[in-house]
Amino acid sequence: MQPLIQSWLNERRPKQFCAFTGTRSMLDHTLDRLHEISPPRRVVTVIGPRHLRYLQHNRGGDQRTRILQQPEARGTGLGVYTALACIMRNDPESTILLLPSDHFMYPEQRFGQEALRAVGIDRRNPDKLVLVGARPQFPEPEYGWIEPGARKHGSGSASVRRVESFREKPSAAKAERFYRLGWLCNTMIVAAQARALWTAGVKAQPKMLRRLSAIARWSPGPLALRALRATYGETESVDFSRDILQKCTAMSLACPLRGMEWNDWGRPERIERSLASIGKRPNFHRNLALAQPGP
């Protein structure tokens, strides 16, 4: 994405802060979807160490959400669990809905129904993580893939399945096989009770969770910030899908999105394909999406 964004905006801006069509950035779209089902005071937006300046040009920088800025880039896993540690300090009995900010969903108004459905399923299964999956249009090897197992009785929905396995970014041949077998694509949208999500982290990354558990007991302030910086400095990069979800299939359920299109906008051609399907044009020129760096 960065060659496209550099050519289009003349800077290397993270894609979440770009308006690829219309006037809303991807982060703005995400917050708008969330605020349909949750008050702003209960939304935490996790950003990277150099992302604060981009919020000034996004509606995501207003007072609609609490901002948690990570001291360093250490992967999605540490970002998720740093936010979770802060949430559990104030509300350990909360229900968590994890939502990435770089995905396309259409129609947007449908998302609220699907999100609340996932939350309802999780509340009936409080010891589980509910992984919201998408039915793939193509055998994408760059996605995570969820193998659905037997139906989960008592879940409140016939389409909810146990998770047999989780494969993050398989080879092209394996992705083709998963596609034919009817596996789901991982959207990284997760509904979970805070304690269950924390338990999954303890099982998959015990050292990281021990460090964050100690920080969670500190009151917010300079000492807590210093301890958080030390934790980030001492922790290797942790990917939420690969290093957490892939290791916690036994406590996971798969719930497919219904009645909406989903796509991970990680490549220019995916953006063009998604927008074409709903009759919209991108804000960038097509030849920029196809441009290659010179020799």
C-alpha positions as CSV (number, residue, x, y, z in Angstrom):
1,M,0.0,0.0,0.0
2,Q,2.8,2.5,0.8
3,P,4.0,3.0,-2.9
4,L,0.4,3.9,-3.7
5,I,-0.1,6.2,-0.7
6,Q,3.3,7.9,-1.3
7,S,2.4,8.6,-5.0
8,W,-1.1,9.8,-4.1
9,L,-0.6,11.8,-0.9
10,N,3.2,12.5,-1.2
11,E,3.8,10.9,2.2
12,R,4.0,7.5,3.9
13,R,0.7,7.7,5.8
14,P,-0.7,4.6,7.5
15,K,-3.7,3.4,5.5
16,Q,-6.0,3.6,8.4
17,F,-5.8,7.4,8.2
18,C,-6.5,7.6,4.5
19,A,-9.9,8.3,2.8
20,F,-9.7,6.0,-0.2
21,T,-13.2,7.1,-1.3
22,G,-15.4,9.9,-0.1
23,T,-14.2,12.0,2.9
24,R,-14.0,9.5,5.7
25,S,-10.8,7.7,6.6
26,M,-10.8,4.0,7.3
27,L,-10.6,4.8,11.1
28,D,-13.5,7.2,10.8
29,H,-15.6,4.4,9.1
30,T,-14.6,2.0,11.9
31,L,-15.6,4.4,14.7
32,D,-18.9,5.2,13.0
33,R,-19.7,1.5,12.9
34,L,-18.8,1.1,16.6
35,H,-20.7,4.2,17.8
36,E,-23.9,2.7,16.4
37,I,-23.7,0.0,19.1
38,S,-21.5,1.5,21.9
39,P,-21.1,4.9,23.5
40,P,-17.8,6.7,22.8
41,R,-16.7,6.6,26.4
42,R,-16.5,2.8,26.1
43,V,-14.3,2.8,22.9
44,V,-10.5,2.6,23.1
45,T,-8.5,3.4,20.0
46,V,-5.0,1.9,20.0
47,I,-2.5,3.8,17.8
48,G,1.1,3.5,16.9
49,P,4.0,5.6,18.4
50,R,4.0,8.1,15.6
51,H,0.3,8.1,14.7
52,L,-1.0,10.9,16.9
53,R,-0.3,13.6,14.3
54,Y,-2.6,11.9,11.8
55,L,-5.5,12.1,14.1
56,Q,-5.5,15.9,13.7
57,H,-6.9,15.4,10.2
58,N,-9.3,12.6,11.1
59,R,-12.6,12.7,13.0
60,G,-11.1,9.9,15.0
61,G,-9.0,12.5,16.7
62,D,-12.0,14.2,18.4
63,Q,-13.4,13.3,21.8
64,R,-15.4,10.4,20.6
65,T,-13.0,7.8,21.9
66,R,-10.2,7.3,24.4
67,I,-6.8,7.1,22.7
68,L,-4.1,4.7,23.8
69,Q,-0.8,5.5,22.1
70,Q,1.8,2.6,22.2
71,P,5.4,3.6,23.0
72,E,6.8,1.3,20.3
73,A,5.5,-0.9,17.5
74,R,5.5,-4.4,18.9
75,G,2.7,-6.1,16.8
76,T,-1.1,-6.3,17.2
77,G,-0.9,-8.8,20.1
78,L,0.8,-6.4,22.5
79,G,-1.4,-3.5,21.3
80,V,-4.6,-5.5,22.0
81,Y,-3.5,-6.7,25.4
82,T,-2.2,-3.3,26.5
83,A,-5.7,-1.9,25.9
84,L,-7.3,-4.9,27.6
85,A,-5.1,-4.4,30.7
86,C,-6.4,-0.8,30.9
87,I,-10.0,-1.9,30.5
88,M,-9.8,-4.7,33.1
89,R,-8.4,-2.3,35.6
90,N,-11.7,-0.4,35.5
91,D,-14.2,-3.0,34.3
92,P,-13.0,-6.6,34.6
93,E,-16.5,-7.9,33.9
94,S,-16.8,-6.1,30.5
95,T,-17.6,-7.7,27.2
96,I,-14.9,-6.9,24.5
97,L,-15.5,-6.3,20.8
98,L,-12.2,-6.2,19.0
99,L,-12.4,-4.4,15.6
100,P,-9.5,-3.7,13.2
101,S,-9.6,-0.3,11.5
102,D,-8.4,-1.2,8.0
103,H,-11.2,-3.3,6.7
104,F,-14.0,-2.7,4.2
105,M,-17.6,-3.6,5.2
106,Y,-20.7,-3.1,3.2
107,P,-23.5,-2.3,3.8
108,E,-22.2,-0.5,6.9
109,Q,-25.6,-0.4,8.7
110,R,-25.6,-4.2,8.7
111,F,-22.5,-4.4,10.8
112,G,-24.2,-3.4,14.0
113,Q,-26.6,-6.3,13.8
114,E,-23.8,-8.8,13.1
115,A,-21.6,-7.4,15.9
116,L,-24.4,-7.6,18.5
117,R,-25.1,-11.1,17.3
118,A,-21.5,-12.1,18.0
119,V,-21.7,-10.4,21.4
120,G,-24.9,-12.3,22.2
121,I,-23.3,-15.6,21.2
122,D,-20.3,-14.9,23.4
123,R,-22.5,-14.0,26.4
124,R,-24.1,-17.4,26.1
125,N,-20.6,-18.9,26.0
126,P,-18.6,-16.7,28.3
127,D,-15.5,-18.9,28.4
128,K,-15.1,-18.8,24.6
129,L,-13.7,-16.3,22.0
130,V,-16.2,-15.7,19.2
131,L,-14.2,-15.3,16.0
132,V,-16.2,-13.5,13.3
133,G,-15.3,-15.0,9.9
134,A,-16.1,-14.0,6.4
135,R,-17.0,-16.3,3.5
136,P,-14.1,-15.8,1.0
137,Q,-14.5,-14.7,-2.5
138,F,-11.0,-15.8,-3.5
139,P,-8.4,-18.2,-2.1
140,E,-6.3,-15.4,-0.6
141,P,-3.0,-16.7,0.9
142,E,-2.4,-13.4,2.8
143,Y,-5.4,-14.0,5.1
144,G,-5.8,-16.1,8.2
145,W,-8.1,-19.1,7.6
146,I,-10.5,-20.7,10.2
147,E,-11.4,-24.3,9.8
148,P,-15.0,-24.7,11.1
149,G,-15.8,-27.9,13.0
150,A,-19.0,-29.3,14.5
151,R,-22.0,-27.1,15.3
152,K,-21.9,-25.6,18.8
153,H,-25.2,-26.5,20.3
154,G,-26.7,-24.0,22.7
155,S,-24.9,-21.1,21.0
156,G,-28.2,-19.6,19.8
157,S,-27.3,-19.8,16.2
158,A,-27.1,-22.8,13.8
159,S,-24.3,-21.3,11.9
160,V,-21.9,-21.1,14.9
161,R,-19.2,-23.8,14.8
162,R,-16.4,-25.0,16.9
163,V,-12.9,-24.0,15.6
164,E,-10.9,-27.0,14.5
165,S,-7.8,-25.1,13.4
166,F,-6.5,-21.7,12.5
167,R,-3.9,-21.1,9.8
168,E,-2.4,-17.7,9.5
169,K,-1.2,-16.7,5.9
170,P,-0.8,-20.2,4.4
171,S,0.8,-21.1,1.1
172,A,-1.1,-20.4,-2.1
173,A,-1.7,-24.1,-2.5
174,K,-3.1,-24.5,1.0
175,A,-5.3,-21.4,0.6
176,E,-6.8,-22.9,-2.5
177,R,-7.5,-26.1,-0.6
178,F,-9.1,-24.2,2.3
179,Y,-11.2,-22.2,-0.1
180,R,-12.6,-25.4,-1.7
181,L,-13.3,-26.9,1.7
182,G,-15.4,-23.9,2.8
183,W,-13.1,-22.5,5.5
184,L,-13.7,-18.9,6.7
185,C,-11.4,-16.0,6.4
186,N,-10.3,-14.4,9.7
187,T,-11.5,-10.8,10.0
188,M,-9.8,-10.4,13.4
189,I,-13.2,-9.2,14.7
190,V,-13.5,-11.0,18.1
191,A,-16.2,-10.9,20.7
192,A,-15.1,-12.1,24.1
193,Q,-15.5,-11.6,27.8
194,A,-12.5,-9.6,29.1
195,R,-11.5,-12.4,31.5
196,A,-11.7,-15.0,28.7
197,L,-9.6,-12.9,26.3
198,W,-7.1,-12.4,29.1
199,T,-7.0,-16.2,29.8
200,A,-6.3,-16.8,26.1
201,G,-3.3,-14.4,26.3
202,V,-2.0,-16.2,29.4
203,K,-2.1,-19.5,27.6
204,A,-0.5,-18.3,24.4
205,Q,1.9,-15.6,25.7
206,P,2.4,-16.0,29.4
207,K,5.5,-13.9,29.7
208,M,3.9,-10.9,28.0
209,L,0.8,-11.2,30.1
210,R,2.8,-11.4,33.4
211,R,4.4,-8.0,32.5
212,L,1.1,-6.4,31.6
213,S,-0.6,-7.8,34.6
214,A,1.9,-6.0,36.8
215,I,1.3,-2.7,34.9
216,A,-2.5,-3.1,35.2
217,R,-2.2,-2.7,39.0
218,W,-0.5,0.7,38.7
219,S,-2.5,3.9,38.8
220,P,-2.3,5.9,35.6
221,G,0.7,8.3,35.7
222,P,4.4,8.8,35.0
223,L,5.5,5.6,36.8
224,A,2.9,3.5,35.0
225,L,4.0,5.0,31.7
226,R,7.6,4.3,32.4
227,A,6.8,0.7,33.3
228,L,4.8,0.3,30.0
229,R,7.7,1.6,28.0
230,A,10.0,-0.9,29.7
231,T,7.6,-3.7,28.9
232,Y,7.5,-2.7,25.2
233,G,11.3,-2.5,25.2
234,E,11.6,-6.0,26.6
235,T,8.9,-7.7,24.5
236,E,9.4,-9.2,21.1
237,S,6.7,-8.5,18.5
238,V,3.5,-10.4,19.0
239,D,1.0,-10.9,16.3
240,F,-2.6,-11.3,17.6
241,S,-3.7,-13.8,15.0
242,R,-0.6,-15.9,14.7
243,D,0.6,-15.8,18.3
244,I,-2.7,-15.7,20.1
245,L,-5.7,-17.0,18.1
246,Q,-3.7,-19.7,16.4
247,K,-2.8,-21.2,19.8
248,C,-6.3,-20.9,21.3
249,T,-8.5,-22.8,18.9
250,A,-9.9,-25.1,21.7
251,M,-11.5,-22.1,23.4
252,S,-12.8,-20.5,20.1
253,L,-16.0,-20.5,18.2
254,A,-16.5,-19.4,14.5
255,C,-19.4,-17.1,13.6
256,P,-19.7,-16.2,9.9
257,L,-20.8,-12.7,8.8
258,R,-24.2,-12.6,7.2
259,G,-25.6,-10.3,4.5
260,M,-22.5,-8.1,4.0
261,E,-19.3,-7.9,2.0
262,W,-16.0,-7.8,3.8
263,N,-12.5,-7.2,2.5
264,D,-9.1,-6.5,4.1
265,W,-7.8,-3.5,2.2
266,G,-4.2,-4.5,2.2
267,R,-3.6,-4.1,-1.5
268,P,-4.7,-1.4,-4.0
269,E,-6.5,-4.0,-6.3
270,R,-8.7,-5.1,-3.4
271,I,-9.8,-1.5,-2.8
272,E,-10.6,-1.0,-6.5
273,R,-12.5,-4.3,-6.6
274,S,-14.5,-3.5,-3.5
275,L,-15.5,0.0,-4.6
276,A,-16.4,-1.2,-8.1
277,S,-18.8,-3.7,-6.6
278,I,-20.8,-0.9,-4.9
279,G,-20.5,1.6,-7.8
280,K,-18.0,3.9,-6.2
281,R,-14.7,5.3,-7.5
282,P,-11.4,5.6,-5.5
283,N,-9.9,8.9,-4.7
284,F,-6.6,7.8,-6.3
285,H,-6.1,7.3,-10.0
286,R,-6.0,3.7,-11.2
287,N,-2.5,4.2,-12.8
288,L,-1.1,5.1,-9.4
289,A,-2.3,1.8,-8.0
290,L,-0.4,0.0,-10.8
291,A,2.7,2.1,-10.7
292,Q,6.0,0.5,-9.8
293,P,9.2,2.2,-8.5
294,G,11.7,3.0,-11.1
295,P,15.1,1.3,-11.5
